[in-house]
Amino acid sequence: MSRISYPAFAVLVIAAVSLGGCSLFSWGPKRAAWRSQAEEACLSSGAVVPGPDVRPMGEIDGPGACGADRPFKVAAVGKRQKVPLNETTALNCPMVAAVDGWFDRVVQPAAEARFGQPVVGVEHMGSYNCRRISGARQMSEHAYMNALDISGFKLADGRTVRVKSGWRSSDEQEVAFLHEVGGGSCNDFTTVLGPGSDAAHQDHLHLDLARHSKGRHVCRGVDEPVPQGGRMFSFFEDRSIDRTGSIGKPGDAIGFGDEDEPDDPSLSDK
């Protein structure tokens, strides 16, 4: 019987770990328990109803800790009336519910008020991307299908209002609409970053459901509501939250790290 030398065996093990995202061993990276708990609570509540535009997917497990237990393939958003996305995307259950609620409660009313017509299409720049936050140890929320980058809204008359061109447009109605949908999202998501936050968010609104310390919400770069107690007691001026892990450029490094680590210390209360 032929024998495999120790060096050759070591190479095989390393290759297997790399391909399998460490899932071959119990000590490999695992998703934080709260993520599975949030998915299960959402599914049990009936907040998301599967259908032609929201189809259940099998578990996405890895590489590393990336993925979700029971995500959905989403082609349209909204509960009252489904409005198509420019591309089908993958989101976990809590994000599907949050996006639907935000769209019905904030986006459509703002469009009717500002333009006298509904939004009939939503443009996004991506959701699932197994990668770290740029310049940080933490994985991006995109790695868990727990984030979505919104870039534009198509109106019934065929016009598209885009974050990149409309946020500081000379068209007052476009500006007002985008600021209303941006500021209004702060009630539905735990992290919201818009064009006023940093250079990386000039063309989209980053929305996610990250778990922040002490249950707080991070909302910057949009028309944020003034929190109870006044702005001086809020975290809106914390300049350390520029890094959110929005969908990166092609070629960005994939991270296989574990999300069970605590929030980046720079994000904790001062």
Stockholm file with secondary structure:
# STOCKHOLM 1.0

chainA/1-270         MSRISYPAFAVLVIAAVSLGGCSLFSWGPKRAAWRSQAEEACLSSGAVVPGPDVRPMGEIDGPGACGADRPFKVAAVGKRQKVPLNETTALNCPMVAAVDGWFDRVVQPAAEARFGQPVVGVEHMGSYNCRRISGARQMSEHAYMNALDISGFKLADGRTVRVKSGWRSSDEQEVAFLHEVGGGSCNDFTTVLGPGSDAAHQDHLHLDLARHSKGRHVCRGVDEPVPQGGRMFSFFEDRSIDRTGSIGKPGDAIGFGDEDEPDDPSLSDK
#=GR chainA/1-270 SS CCCCCHHHHHHHHHHHHHHHTTTTSTTSCCCCHHHHHHHHHHHHHTCSCCBTTEEECCCEECSTTCEESSCEEEEEECSSSCEEEEEEEEECHHHHHHHHHHIIIIIHHHHHHHHSSCEEEEEEEESCCCCBCTTSSSBCGGGGTCEEEEEEEEETTSCEEEHHHHTTCSCHHHHHHHHHHHHHGGGTCSEEECTTTCGGGTTCEEEECCCCGGGCCEEESSCCCCCTTCGGGSSTTCGGGGCCCCCCCTTCCCCCCCTTSCCCGGGSCC
#=GC SS_cons         CCCCCHHHHHHHHHHHHHHHTTTTSTTSCCCCHHHHHHHHHHHHHTCSCCBTTEEECCCEECSTTCEESSCEEEEEECSSSCEEEEEEEEECHHHHHHHHHHIIIIIHHHHHHHHSSCEEEEEEEESCCCCBCTTSSSBCGGGGTCEEEEEEEEETTSCEEEHHHHTTCSCHHHHHHHHHHHHHGGGTCSEEECTTTCGGGTTCEEEECCCCGGGCCEEESSCCCCCTTCGGGSSTTCGGGGCCCCCCCTTCCCCCCCTTSCCCGGGSCC
//
